[in-house]
Amino acid sequence: MTTSRGLRLAVSVLVTAGAVLLGTAAPAAPPTTAGPTGRPSCDPIDPTACLLPFPNDYFTVPDRTSPTGKRVRIAASAMPANVQGTPIDPTEWNRQDGFSPGSPILVRVPGLDAAATGIAPVTDIGRSLAPDAPIVLLDARTGKRTPYWAELDAHAVDQPDRQVLIIRPAVALTEGTRYVVGLRGMRDGTGATIPAPASFRSYVTGVGLGHRDSRAPQMRRIVTDLTRAGVTRHSLYLAWDFTVASRQGLTGRMLAMRDGAFAALGRAAPSFTVTQVTDYAPEQEPLIARQVTGTIGVPSYLTGDGGPGSGLHYGPAGGPGTPQTPNALPTPSGATLAADFVCTIPRSATAAKPAHLSLYGHGLLGRPTEVNAGNVRTMAKTHNFTFCATSWIGMAAADVPYVAGAFTDLSAFPAVADRLQQSFLNFLFLGRTMIHPGGLAAHPAFRDATARPLINLAGGLHYDGNSQGGINGGALTAIAQDWTRSVLGVPAMNYSTLLQRSVDFAPFQTVLDGYYPDRADQQLILALLQMLWDRSEANGYAQHMTDRPLPRTPAHQMLMHVAFGDQQVSPAAAEVQARTIGARLHTPAVADGWSSDVRPYWGIAPIRRYPYTGSAMVVWNSGAAQAPPPTNLAPAGPEYGDDSHEFPRAQAGAQKQKAIFLLTGKVVDVCAGGPCP
């Protein structure tokens, strides 16, 4: 997810920050939250860790005010604790009305051998739908099975008694829907069947089950659902169910912020201030004529000064720390946030040919000055685009120390997701300022010497982002009202899948190892973090990115440029996004022999003819990268070749394809009918 040398420096700062924080005193313990009434805080059917199996409706309670009819209820004592004994405060999780649509599904099967059991790996997703597949992931409403891949935690080879099985949905799970998980025919390395846990077997046989067991009716329902799907009850090793969060639960906070802020703005342009204008001589800078920096005034929905550590402002009745008001929506704090911006005007822009307008999304823990990267400047000049960027606050350069600290006590993590939602609003306000007649175009910094505008308001607004800008850009586009086409460079969704598959996560993993060393807890932590990250990354918005738009939002088209062998953003997670949004694939995606998959790009329909109007995924192969590991490990090491992460954006053909798509909505073949490049 790194996109610049400056960000690599930021990651090294993270290592230092993490090392310093390892010696800090323990933070204050969070308030204790009671577990579900009448039940132990932990689910006894998997005693490995309190929250296993996960996600799990065992950790919900009925709630008639919730769109799903449920509310997550996790006791503080059930949450993973750091080495200082501080459990993660569950308050923000207990606002949820269900679990993540992309949650890793976690369970431990002692002695499990995935190969002997025949579990579908990431290289053979189609096997997950075989009639005799040992894992069944079932939509309880439709009775249809959902594709997935599964893997034993490769980080836990040093803790085999803490090694969990991770089941990853290959397409986003439907919002507000109950799912049933069934495991059968689990085998060890000798091929012997692993017996079901006694605590679960009693629900199947009825032997030893107490008459007052409140869970028995639900377990009967789970077994019945699986039986209808062709799973023999006595073949089950374990089964449970969970409910996916509703659309309102996933996107409602952000939509409330967007709608409230723009209603207050009305037809006016957002306020802005230009702080610096830099004109470049052609011999100094042949691509960019002028750079403009400044700030946009955006209503703050954050507490305090809105800086790192600030949470969403809920007002007196529904503020953080009040789980009795889980449906509360954020409200303006009354302050105005000065969101930074950087714009570049290409040398190709003239009054007769003003530049097209596009927002730009920077990479991991980066800065908006990424618009000065060589590939962005080249595209700006070649295709006459003015790119403007602002910071992804929450995961920008200024947040590095806070993010490092959050991995030492994850009770602090909700602020990361909260500030990211404010960053979405900042981007939307910057976009409105770019296209409003009273916005940037009215300022002398965006006009020539004769006061004629250098930017083209009539052509509308677009979005282009790379890496983190591709990940967050999908969510941003799903809520965008001022543009309908976006290019997502080296994108994906679902940080819980991405992180351990990225070489960029190594510093975070070091901090996590120091503070949460239990391997089962680490996987639970990634699953828990995803529940909040859904509010501010593509995974929570993917089902509405294209043809099922959110309320008061137009439909959108996406062009995804994926790098084969990407070492920073996992292509496997990009494929999940493509399946979810209905993107079609440029074929042949890669030449024969490159992919290690049984059926490369399973479940993604090909583009039949060009030009194609719709959302698309194009794979770019540098020829210097190799396929990544088929596990949750990063492709670190010389056997994986050179990192291809920055390859697509630098290709002239890719830039041409992006420009045509943004300006016309048409995907053209720039690879002469073969793999790209």
C-alpha positions as CSV (number, residue, x, y, z in Angstrom):
1,M,0.0,0.0,0.0
2,T,3.1,2.2,0.0
3,T,3.3,4.6,-2.9
4,S,6.3,6.8,-2.4
5,R,9.8,6.9,-0.8
6,G,8.4,9.4,1.7
7,L,5.9,6.9,2.9
8,R,8.6,4.3,3.3
9,L,10.2,6.7,5.7
10,A,6.8,7.1,7.5
11,V,6.7,3.3,7.9
12,S,10.2,3.3,9.4
13,V,9.0,6.0,11.8
14,L,6.2,3.7,12.7
15,V,8.7,1.0,13.8
16,T,10.4,3.5,16.0
17,A,7.2,4.8,17.4
18,G,6.0,1.3,18.1
19,A,9.3,0.4,19.9
20,V,9.0,3.5,22.1
21,L,5.4,2.7,22.9
22,L,6.3,-0.8,24.0
23,G,7.7,0.7,27.2
24,T,4.7,2.9,28.1
25,A,2.5,2.5,31.1
26,A,-0.8,0.7,30.8
27,P,-3.8,2.8,29.8
28,A,-6.8,3.0,32.0
29,A,-9.1,-0.1,31.9
30,P,-12.3,0.4,29.9
31,P,-15.7,0.1,31.5
32,T,-17.0,-3.4,31.7
33,T,-20.0,-4.3,29.6
34,A,-22.3,-7.1,30.6
35,G,-22.6,-10.2,28.3
36,P,-25.9,-11.4,26.8
37,T,-28.5,-12.0,29.5
38,G,-28.5,-15.5,30.9
39,R,-25.4,-16.7,29.0
40,P,-21.7,-16.9,29.8
41,S,-19.7,-14.2,28.1
42,C,-17.8,-16.9,26.0
43,D,-19.2,-19.4,23.5
44,P,-18.4,-22.8,24.9
45,I,-18.5,-24.7,21.5
46,D,-14.9,-23.5,20.7
47,P,-12.9,-23.0,23.9
48,T,-9.8,-21.8,22.2
49,A,-10.6,-18.2,22.7
50,C,-13.6,-16.5,24.2
51,L,-15.0,-15.0,21.0
52,L,-14.5,-18.2,18.9
53,P,-16.1,-19.2,16.6
54,F,-16.4,-15.7,15.1
55,P,-18.5,-13.9,13.8
56,N,-21.3,-15.4,15.8
57,D,-24.9,-14.5,16.7
58,Y,-24.1,-15.9,20.2
59,F,-22.6,-12.4,20.7
60,T,-25.8,-10.6,19.8
61,V,-29.1,-9.7,21.6
62,P,-32.5,-8.9,20.1
63,D,-33.1,-5.2,19.3
64,R,-36.4,-4.1,17.8
65,T,-34.9,-0.7,16.9
66,S,-32.2,-2.2,14.7
67,P,-32.7,-2.9,11.0
68,T,-31.5,-6.5,11.5
69,G,-33.5,-7.0,14.7
70,K,-30.2,-7.7,16.5
71,R,-27.5,-5.8,18.3
72,V,-23.9,-6.9,18.9
73,R,-23.3,-7.4,22.6
74,I,-19.8,-8.4,23.6
75,A,-18.6,-8.2,27.2
76,A,-15.3,-6.4,27.9
77,S,-14.1,-9.6,29.5
78,A,-14.6,-11.5,26.2
79,M,-12.5,-9.1,24.2
80,P,-8.8,-9.7,23.5
81,A,-6.5,-8.2,26.1
82,N,-3.0,-6.8,25.6
83,V,0.0,-7.9,27.6
84,Q,-0.8,-5.3,30.2
85,G,-4.1,-7.0,30.8
86,T,-6.3,-4.3,29.2
87,P,-9.1,-5.7,27.2
88,I,-10.3,-3.8,24.1
89,D,-13.3,-1.6,25.1
90,P,-16.3,-3.1,23.2
91,T,-18.4,0.1,23.3
92,E,-18.0,1.0,19.7
93,W,-18.5,-2.6,18.5
94,N,-21.7,-2.9,20.5
95,R,-23.2,-0.1,18.4
96,Q,-23.2,-2.5,15.4
97,D,-26.4,-4.3,14.3
98,G,-24.4,-7.2,12.9
99,F,-21.0,-8.3,11.6
100,S,-18.8,-7.3,8.6
101,P,-19.9,-8.4,5.1
102,G,-16.3,-9.5,4.6
103,S,-15.4,-10.8,8.0
104,P,-12.9,-13.6,8.2
105,I,-14.8,-16.5,9.7
106,L,-12.7,-18.0,12.5
107,V,-12.7,-21.3,14.3
108,R,-10.1,-23.7,15.6
109,V,-10.2,-27.4,14.7
110,P,-7.4,-29.1,16.8
111,G,-5.2,-31.2,14.6
112,L,-6.8,-30.1,11.3
113,D,-4.9,-30.8,8.1
114,A,-6.4,-28.5,5.4
115,A,-5.1,-30.6,2.5
116,A,-6.2,-33.9,3.9
117,T,-9.7,-32.4,4.5
118,G,-9.9,-31.1,1.0
119,I,-10.6,-27.5,2.1
120,A,-10.8,-25.0,-0.9
121,P,-7.6,-22.8,-0.9
122,V,-7.3,-19.3,-2.5
123,T,-6.0,-21.0,-5.6
124,D,-9.2,-23.1,-6.1
125,I,-12.2,-21.1,-4.9
126,G,-14.6,-23.0,-7.1
127,R,-14.0,-26.1,-5.0
128,S,-15.8,-24.3,-2.1
129,L,-19.1,-24.9,-3.9
130,A,-18.6,-28.7,-4.5
131,P,-21.5,-30.8,-3.2
132,D,-19.1,-32.5,-0.7
133,A,-17.1,-29.5,0.3
134,P,-16.1,-29.8,4.0
135,I,-17.1,-26.2,4.7
136,V,-20.5,-24.9,3.8
137,L,-21.2,-21.2,4.0
138,L,-25.0,-20.8,3.6
139,D,-27.3,-17.8,3.0
140,A,-30.1,-18.8,5.4
141,R,-32.7,-16.7,3.6
142,T,-32.1,-18.1,0.1
143,G,-30.6,-21.4,0.9
144,K,-27.7,-20.7,-1.5
145,R,-24.1,-21.4,-0.8
146,T,-21.5,-18.7,-0.9
147,P,-18.0,-19.2,-2.3
148,Y,-15.0,-18.7,-0.1
149,W,-11.5,-19.9,0.4
150,A,-10.0,-21.1,3.7
151,E,-6.5,-21.2,5.2
152,L,-4.9,-22.2,8.4
153,D,-3.2,-19.1,10.0
154,A,0.3,-19.3,8.6
155,H,1.5,-16.9,11.3
156,A,0.7,-19.4,14.0
157,V,3.2,-22.2,13.2
158,D,5.0,-21.1,16.4
159,Q,1.8,-21.6,18.4
160,P,0.1,-24.7,16.9
161,D,-2.4,-24.8,19.8
162,R,-3.6,-21.3,18.8
163,Q,-3.7,-21.8,15.0
164,V,-7.2,-21.0,13.7
165,L,-8.9,-21.8,10.5
166,I,-9.7,-18.7,8.5
167,I,-12.6,-18.8,6.1
168,R,-12.7,-15.8,3.8
169,P,-15.8,-15.0,1.7
170,A,-14.9,-14.7,-2.0
171,V,-17.7,-12.1,-2.5
172,A,-19.2,-9.7,0.0
173,L,-21.9,-11.2,2.2
174,T,-25.4,-9.7,1.7
175,E,-26.2,-6.9,4.1
176,G,-28.7,-7.7,6.9
177,T,-28.6,-11.4,6.1
178,R,-28.2,-14.4,8.4
179,Y,-25.5,-16.9,7.4
180,V,-24.9,-20.4,8.6
181,V,-21.4,-22.0,8.8
182,G,-21.1,-25.8,8.8
183,L,-17.9,-27.8,9.1
184,R,-18.0,-31.5,8.3
185,G,-15.4,-34.3,7.6
186,M,-12.6,-32.5,9.3
187,R,-9.4,-34.7,9.1
188,D,-6.0,-34.7,10.6
189,G,-2.6,-35.4,8.9
190,T,-3.2,-39.1,9.0
191,G,-6.6,-38.8,7.2
192,A,-8.5,-39.7,10.4
193,T,-11.8,-37.9,11.1
194,I,-11.6,-35.4,13.9
195,P,-14.5,-35.9,16.3
196,A,-16.9,-33.1,17.0
197,P,-16.5,-31.2,20.3
198,A,-18.7,-32.7,23.0
199,S,-20.3,-29.3,23.7
200,F,-21.6,-29.2,20.1
201,R,-22.3,-32.9,19.6
202,S,-24.9,-32.7,22.4
203,Y,-26.9,-30.2,20.3
204,V,-26.9,-32.6,17.4
205,T,-27.8,-35.8,19.3
206,G,-29.7,-34.3,22.2
207,V,-27.7,-36.4,24.6
208,G,-26.6,-34.6,27.8
209,L,-28.5,-31.4,26.8
210,G,-30.1,-29.6,29.7
211,H,-33.9,-29.0,29.4
212,R,-33.3,-25.3,30.0
213,D,-30.6,-24.7,27.5
214,S,-31.7,-21.5,25.9
215,R,-29.5,-22.0,22.9
216,A,-31.0,-25.4,21.8
217,P,-33.8,-23.9,19.6
218,Q,-31.3,-21.8,17.7
219,M,-29.0,-24.8,17.2
220,R,-31.9,-26.8,15.9
221,R,-32.6,-24.1,13.4
222,I,-29.0,-24.0,12.3
223,V,-28.9,-27.8,11.8
224,T,-32.2,-27.7,9.9
225,D,-30.8,-25.0,7.6
226,L,-27.8,-27.2,6.8
227,T,-29.9,-30.3,6.4
228,R,-32.0,-28.6,3.8
229,A,-28.8,-27.7,2.0
230,G,-27.8,-31.4,1.9
231,V,-25.5,-31.5,4.9
232,T,-26.1,-34.6,7.0
233,R,-26.5,-33.6,10.6
234,H,-24.4,-36.4,12.0
235,S,-21.5,-35.5,9.7
236,L,-21.1,-32.1,11.3
237,Y,-18.0,-31.2,13.2
238,L,-19.3,-27.7,14.2
239,A,-22.0,-25.3,13.1
240,W,-23.1,-21.8,14.1
241,D,-24.7,-18.7,12.5
242,F,-24.2,-15.0,12.3
243,T,-25.9,-11.9,11.0
244,V,-24.3,-9.4,8.6
245,A,-24.7,-5.7,9.5
246,S,-27.4,-3.8,7.6
247,R,-26.8,-1.1,5.0
248,Q,-27.8,1.5,7.6
249,G,-25.4,0.1,10.1
250,L,-22.5,0.1,7.6
251,T,-23.1,3.4,5.8
252,G,-25.6,5.3,7.9
253,R,-23.1,7.4,9.8
254,M,-21.3,8.6,6.7
255,L,-24.5,9.3,4.8
256,A,-25.8,11.4,7.8
257,M,-22.6,13.4,7.7
258,R,-22.7,13.9,3.9
259,D,-26.4,14.8,3.8
260,G,-26.2,17.1,6.8
261,A,-23.1,19.0,5.6
262,F,-24.4,19.5,2.1
263,A,-27.9,20.5,3.2
264,A,-26.2,23.2,5.3
265,L,-24.0,24.3,2.4
266,G,-26.9,24.6,0.0
267,R,-26.0,26.0,-3.4
268,A,-23.0,27.9,-2.2
269,A,-19.4,26.9,-2.8
270,P,-17.5,25.7,0.2
271,S,-15.2,28.3,1.7
272,F,-11.5,27.9,0.8
273,T,-8.2,29.7,1.2
274,V,-5.3,29.6,-1.2
275,T,-2.1,29.6,0.9
276,Q,0.6,29.2,-1.8
277,V,0.9,29.4,-5.6
278,T,4.0,28.1,-7.3
279,D,4.6,28.8,-10.9
280,Y,7.2,26.6,-12.6
281,A,9.4,27.6,-15.5
282,P,9.3,25.0,-18.4
283,E,13.0,24.2,-18.0
284,Q,12.4,23.6,-14.3
285,E,9.2,21.5,-14.6
286,P,8.1,20.5,-18.2
287,L,4.9,18.8,-17.1
288,I,3.2,21.1,-14.5
289,A,2.8,24.8,-14.9
290,R,1.5,25.6,-11.5
291,Q,0.9,24.1,-8.1
292,V,-1.7,25.5,-5.7
293,T,-2.1,24.7,-2.0
294,G,-4.6,25.8,0.5
295,T,-7.4,24.7,2.8
296,I,-11.2,24.0,2.4
297,G,-13.6,24.8,5.2
298,V,-15.5,21.6,6.1
299,P,-18.0,21.1,8.9
300,S,-16.4,19.0,11.6
301,Y,-18.1,15.9,12.8
302,L,-15.3,15.1,15.1
303,T,-14.7,15.8,18.8
304,G,-12.2,18.3,20.0
305,D,-9.9,19.8,17.4
306,G,-10.4,17.0,15.0
307,G,-6.8,15.9,15.2
308,P,-5.5,12.3,15.6
309,G,-7.4,10.5,18.3
310,S,-10.6,12.5,17.7
311,G,-13.8,10.5,17.5
312,L,-17.1,11.2,15.8
313,H,-19.3,13.7,17.6
314,Y,-22.6,12.2,18.6
315,G,-23.9,15.0,20.8
316,P,-24.9,14.8,24.4
317,A,-27.5,12.0,23.9
318,G,-25.4,9.6,21.9
319,G,-21.8,10.3,22.5
320,P,-19.0,7.7,22.6
321,G,-19.2,5.6,25.8
322,T,-23.0,5.5,25.8
323,P,-23.9,2.0,24.4
324,Q,-27.5,2.6,25.4
325,T,-27.9,4.7,22.3
326,P,-26.4,2.5,19.6
327,N,-28.4,3.9,16.8
328,A,-27.1,7.5,17.3
329,L,-25.8,9.3,14.2
330,P,-22.9,11.8,14.2
331,T,-23.8,15.4,14.4
332,P,-21.7,18.6,13.6
333,S,-19.5,19.6,16.5
334,G,-20.0,23.3,15.5
335,A,-16.4,23.7,14.5
336,T,-15.0,24.1,11.0
337,L,-12.2,21.8,9.9
338,A,-9.5,23.3,7.6
339,A,-8.9,20.4,5.2
340,D,-5.6,20.7,3.3
341,F,-5.5,20.5,-0.5
342,V,-2.9,20.5,-3.2
343,C,-3.8,21.0,-6.9
344,T,-1.5,20.8,-10.0
345,I,-2.3,22.6,-13.2
346,P,-0.7,20.9,-16.2
347,R,1.4,22.8,-18.8
348,S,-1.2,21.5,-21.4
349,A,-4.0,23.6,-19.8
350,T,-4.9,26.8,-21.5
351,A,-7.9,29.1,-21.6
352,A,-8.9,27.6,-25.0
353,K,-8.3,24.1,-23.6
354,P,-8.9,24.1,-19.9
355,A,-7.9,21.0,-17.9
356,H,-10.3,18.2,-16.9
357,L,-10.9,17.9,-13.2
358,S,-10.2,14.9,-11.0
359,L,-9.7,14.3,-7.4
360,Y,-6.7,12.2,-6.5
361,G,-6.4,9.8,-3.5
362,H,-3.0,9.2,-2.0
363,G,-1.4,6.0,-0.6
364,L,-1.0,4.5,2.8
365,L,-0.2,7.0,5.6
366,G,0.7,9.5,2.9
367,R,0.2,13.1,1.9
368,P,-1.8,15.0,-0.8
369,T,1.5,16.0,-2.3
370,E,1.5,12.6,-4.0
371,V,0.0,14.6,-6.9
372,N,3.6,15.5,-7.5
373,A,4.6,11.9,-8.2
374,G,6.0,11.4,-11.7
375,N,3.2,9.2,-12.9
376,V,0.5,11.7,-11.8
377,R,2.3,14.6,-13.4
378,T,2.8,12.7,-16.6
379,M,-0.9,11.8,-16.8
380,A,-1.9,15.4,-16.0
381,K,0.2,16.8,-18.9
382,T,-0.5,14.0,-21.4
383,H,-4.2,13.9,-20.9
384,N,-4.8,17.5,-19.6
385,F,-6.0,16.8,-16.1
386,T,-5.8,19.0,-13.0
387,F,-5.6,16.7,-10.0
388,C,-6.5,17.9,-6.5
389,A,-5.9,16.0,-3.4
390,T,-6.5,16.2,0.3
391,S,-5.4,14.0,3.2
392,W,-7.0,10.8,4.2
393,I,-7.0,11.9,7.8
394,G,-7.1,8.9,10.1
395,M,-4.6,7.2,7.8
396,A,-2.4,10.1,6.6
397,A,1.2,11.0,7.5
398,A,0.2,13.0,10.5
399,D,-1.6,9.9,11.9
400,V,1.5,7.6,12.0
401,P,2.2,8.0,15.8
402,Y,-1.4,7.5,16.7
403,V,-1.9,4.5,14.5
404,A,1.2,2.9,16.0
405,G,-0.1,3.6,19.5
406,A,-3.5,2.1,18.6
407,F,-1.9,-1.2,17.9
408,T,-0.6,-1.3,21.5
409,D,-4.1,-0.7,23.0
410,L,-6.8,-1.3,20.4
411,S,-9.4,0.5,22.4
412,A,-8.0,3.5,20.6
413,F,-8.7,2.2,17.1
414,P,-12.3,3.5,16.7
415,A,-10.8,7.0,16.2
416,V,-9.0,5.8,13.1
417,A,-12.2,4.8,11.4
418,D,-14.0,7.9,12.7
419,R,-11.4,10.3,11.2
420,L,-11.4,8.4,7.9
421,Q,-15.1,9.2,7.6
422,Q,-14.4,12.9,8.1
423,S,-11.8,12.6,5.4
424,F,-14.5,11.3,3.0
425,L,-16.5,14.5,3.7
426,N,-13.3,16.5,3.2
427,F,-12.9,14.9,-0.3
428,L,-16.5,15.6,-1.2
429,F,-16.2,19.3,-0.2
430,L,-13.0,19.6,-2.2
431,G,-14.7,18.1,-5.1
432,R,-17.6,20.5,-4.9
433,T,-15.2,23.4,-4.6
434,M,-13.5,22.2,-7.8
435,I,-16.7,22.2,-9.9
436,H,-18.6,25.1,-8.4
437,P,-18.5,28.3,-10.4
438,G,-17.8,30.2,-7.2
439,G,-15.1,27.8,-6.2
440,L,-11.5,27.3,-7.4
441,A,-12.3,28.5,-10.9
442,A,-13.1,31.9,-9.5
443,H,-9.7,32.3,-7.9
444,P,-6.8,33.9,-9.8
445,A,-4.7,30.9,-9.0
446,F,-6.7,28.9,-11.4
447,R,-6.8,31.5,-14.2
448,D,-4.3,32.6,-16.8
449,A,-2.7,36.1,-17.0
450,T,-5.8,37.4,-18.8
451,A,-8.0,36.1,-16.0
452,R,-9.5,33.3,-18.0
453,P,-10.1,29.9,-16.3
454,L,-7.6,27.1,-16.8
455,I,-9.9,24.4,-15.4
456,N,-13.0,23.0,-17.2
457,L,-16.1,23.1,-15.1
458,A,-18.3,21.8,-18.0
459,G,-16.5,18.5,-18.1
460,G,-17.5,17.5,-14.6
461,L,-15.5,15.8,-11.9
462,H,-13.7,12.4,-11.7
463,Y,-11.7,10.4,-9.2
464,D,-8.3,8.6,-9.6
465,G,-6.5,7.1,-6.7
466,N,-3.8,4.5,-6.0
467,S,-3.1,2.0,-3.3
468,Q,-4.9,3.3,-0.1
469,G,-6.4,5.8,-2.6
470,G,-7.8,2.8,-4.5
471,I,-9.0,1.1,-1.3
472,N,-10.7,4.1,0.2
473,G,-11.6,5.5,-3.2
474,G,-14.2,2.7,-3.7
475,A,-16.0,3.8,-0.5
476,L,-15.7,7.5,-1.4
477,T,-17.1,6.9,-4.8
478,A,-20.1,4.9,-3.4
479,I,-21.2,8.1,-1.5
480,A,-20.2,10.6,-4.2
481,Q,-23.0,12.7,-5.7
482,D,-20.7,15.0,-7.9
483,W,-19.1,12.3,-10.1
484,T,-20.0,8.9,-11.5
485,R,-16.7,7.5,-12.8
486,S,-13.6,6.5,-10.8
487,V,-10.3,4.7,-11.5
488,L,-9.1,2.6,-8.6
489,G,-5.3,1.9,-9.0
490,V,-3.9,-1.2,-7.3
491,P,-7.1,-1.4,-5.2
492,A,-8.8,-4.0,-3.1
493,M,-11.1,-4.1,-0.1
494,N,-11.2,-5.6,3.3
495,Y,-8.2,-4.7,5.5
496,S,-8.6,-7.9,7.5
497,T,-7.6,-9.9,4.4
498,L,-5.1,-7.3,3.1
499,L,-2.9,-6.6,6.0
500,Q,-1.0,-9.7,6.7
501,R,-0.6,-10.3,2.9
502,S,1.2,-6.9,2.6
503,V,4.9,-6.3,3.1
504,D,3.8,-2.9,4.4
505,F,2.2,-4.5,7.5
506,A,5.4,-5.8,8.9
507,P,6.0,-2.9,11.3
508,F,2.4,-3.1,12.5
509,Q,2.8,-6.9,12.9
510,T,5.9,-6.3,15.1
511,V,3.9,-4.0,17.4
512,L,1.0,-6.4,17.4
513,D,3.3,-9.3,18.3
514,G,4.6,-7.2,21.3
515,Y,1.2,-6.3,22.7
516,Y,-1.1,-9.0,21.5
517,P,1.2,-12.0,21.1
518,D,-1.6,-14.7,21.1
519,R,-2.1,-15.8,17.5
520,A,-5.7,-16.7,17.9
521,D,-6.3,-13.2,19.5
522,Q,-4.5,-11.6,16.5
523,Q,-6.9,-13.1,14.0
524,L,-9.9,-12.1,16.2
525,I,-8.4,-8.6,16.4
526,L,-8.3,-8.3,12.6
527,A,-11.9,-9.5,12.4
528,L,-13.0,-7.0,15.0
529,L,-11.2,-4.1,13.4
530,Q,-12.9,-4.9,10.1
531,M,-16.3,-4.3,11.8
532,L,-15.3,-0.6,12.3
533,W,-13.1,-0.3,9.2
534,D,-16.3,-1.1,7.2
535,R,-17.5,2.4,8.0
536,S,-14.6,3.9,6.1
537,E,-13.2,1.5,3.5
538,A,-14.5,-0.2,0.4
539,N,-15.7,-3.4,2.1
540,G,-18.6,-1.7,3.8
541,Y,-19.8,0.1,0.7
542,A,-19.0,-2.4,-2.1
543,Q,-22.5,-3.6,-2.6
544,H,-23.5,0.0,-3.5
545,M,-20.4,1.1,-5.6
546,T,-22.0,0.5,-9.0
547,D,-25.5,-0.4,-9.9
548,R,-27.2,-0.5,-6.5
549,P,-26.5,3.0,-5.3
550,L,-27.0,4.4,-1.9
551,P,-30.0,6.7,-1.2
552,R,-29.7,10.1,-2.9
553,T,-26.7,8.9,-4.8
554,P,-26.2,8.1,-8.6
555,A,-24.9,4.8,-10.0
556,H,-21.2,4.7,-10.6
557,Q,-18.7,3.0,-12.9
558,M,-15.3,1.7,-11.7
559,L,-12.1,0.9,-13.5
560,M,-9.8,-1.3,-11.4
561,H,-6.2,-1.5,-12.4
562,V,-4.6,-4.5,-10.6
563,A,-0.9,-5.4,-10.5
564,F,-0.1,-9.0,-10.9
565,G,2.1,-10.2,-8.0
566,D,1.5,-6.9,-6.0
567,Q,3.4,-7.2,-2.8
568,Q,1.5,-4.4,-1.0
569,V,-2.1,-4.8,-1.9
570,S,-3.2,-8.4,-2.4
571,P,-4.7,-9.1,-5.8
572,A,-6.8,-11.8,-4.1
573,A,-8.7,-9.1,-2.2
574,A,-9.0,-7.1,-5.5
575,E,-10.7,-10.1,-7.0
576,V,-13.2,-10.2,-4.1
577,Q,-14.1,-6.5,-4.9
578,A,-14.5,-7.2,-8.6
579,R,-16.9,-10.1,-8.0
580,T,-18.9,-7.9,-5.6
581,I,-19.3,-4.8,-7.8
582,G,-19.9,-6.8,-11.0
583,A,-16.7,-5.7,-12.7
584,R,-15.8,-7.5,-15.9
585,L,-12.3,-8.8,-16.6
586,H,-10.0,-7.9,-19.5
587,T,-9.0,-11.2,-21.0
588,P,-6.6,-12.8,-21.4
589,A,-5.8,-11.3,-18.0
590,V,-2.3,-12.9,-17.8
591,A,-0.4,-15.1,-20.1
592,D,-0.5,-18.9,-19.6
593,G,1.7,-20.1,-16.8
594,W,1.7,-17.0,-14.7
595,S,-1.2,-17.7,-12.4
596,S,-1.0,-20.5,-9.9
597,D,-4.8,-20.7,-9.7
598,V,-6.7,-23.8,-10.9
599,R,-9.1,-21.4,-12.7
600,P,-7.6,-17.9,-12.8
601,Y,-9.9,-15.1,-11.8
602,W,-12.7,-17.4,-10.9
603,G,-16.2,-15.9,-10.8
604,I,-15.3,-12.7,-12.7
605,A,-17.0,-12.5,-16.1
606,P,-14.9,-11.5,-19.1
607,I,-15.4,-8.4,-21.3
608,R,-16.8,-9.7,-24.5
609,R,-16.1,-6.8,-26.8
610,Y,-14.6,-3.3,-26.8
611,P,-15.3,-0.5,-26.2
612,Y,-17.1,-1.7,-23.1
613,T,-19.4,0.5,-21.0
614,G,-19.4,-0.7,-17.4
615,S,-17.1,-1.4,-14.5
616,A,-14.0,-3.4,-15.3
617,M,-10.8,-5.0,-13.9
618,V,-7.6,-5.0,-15.9
619,V,-4.6,-6.9,-14.7
620,W,-1.2,-5.4,-15.5
621,N,1.9,-7.7,-15.4
622,S,5.3,-6.2,-15.1
623,G,6.9,-9.5,-15.8
624,A,9.2,-9.1,-12.8
625,A,6.8,-10.2,-10.1
626,Q,5.7,-13.7,-9.2
627,A,2.4,-15.0,-7.8
628,P,2.1,-14.4,-4.0
629,P,1.9,-17.1,-1.3
630,P,-1.4,-19.0,-1.1
631,T,-1.6,-18.1,2.6
632,N,-2.0,-15.1,4.8
633,L,1.7,-14.3,4.4
634,A,3.3,-11.3,2.6
635,P,5.3,-12.1,-0.5
636,A,8.6,-11.0,1.1
637,G,11.7,-12.6,-0.3
638,P,13.6,-12.7,-3.6
639,E,11.6,-15.7,-4.8
640,Y,8.7,-13.3,-5.4
641,G,10.6,-11.0,-7.7
642,D,10.3,-7.3,-7.8
643,D,7.3,-5.5,-6.4
644,S,4.8,-4.6,-9.2
645,H,2.7,-2.3,-7.0
646,E,3.6,0.9,-8.8
647,F,3.8,-0.6,-12.3
648,P,0.3,0.0,-13.7
649,R,0.1,3.7,-13.0
650,A,3.4,4.3,-14.8
651,Q,2.3,2.7,-18.1
652,A,1.4,5.0,-21.0
653,G,-1.3,2.5,-22.1
654,A,-2.8,2.4,-18.6
655,Q,-2.9,6.2,-18.4
656,K,-4.6,6.4,-21.8
657,Q,-7.2,3.8,-20.7
658,K,-7.8,5.7,-17.5
659,A,-8.3,9.0,-19.3
660,I,-10.7,7.6,-21.9
661,F,-12.7,5.9,-19.2
662,L,-13.0,9.0,-17.0
663,L,-14.0,11.2,-19.8
664,T,-16.3,8.9,-21.8
665,G,-17.2,6.0,-19.6
666,K,-15.8,3.6,-22.1
667,V,-13.2,0.9,-21.4
668,V,-11.0,0.5,-24.4
669,D,-8.4,-2.3,-25.1
670,V,-5.0,-0.8,-25.0
671,C,-3.2,-4.2,-24.9
672,A,-3.9,-5.3,-28.5
673,G,-6.1,-8.2,-27.5
674,G,-3.5,-9.8,-25.2
675,P,-2.5,-9.5,-21.6
676,C,-1.4,-6.1,-20.4
677,P,1.0,-4.5,-20.9
